[in-house]
């Protein structure tokens, strides 16, 4: 198993490769009892959400031999979560992201630089 911060950055990079928008990686260690890092990104359409989700799963599996322990939601619901235990990846349409405001919920979390 790779370190959570490396996995979180890998998920963010995979999302970026598929043109996900407004990608954030938050360090929630000590703030969340269920995960260490949260990756949040937006897609522009339902097909785009599917592609982002698919490619995060595929790229992280191929490059780091990690796969999500579970996933929740569906692109049709406009919000999908990939659960890697130490990292939770939220892929959302912008309207859902605005409505649920996860960044506000975790406003005390440190931002993690993920771009090369």
Order of alpha helices (4+ residues) and beta strands (2+ residues): alpha-beta-beta-alpha-beta-beta-beta-alpha-alpha-beta
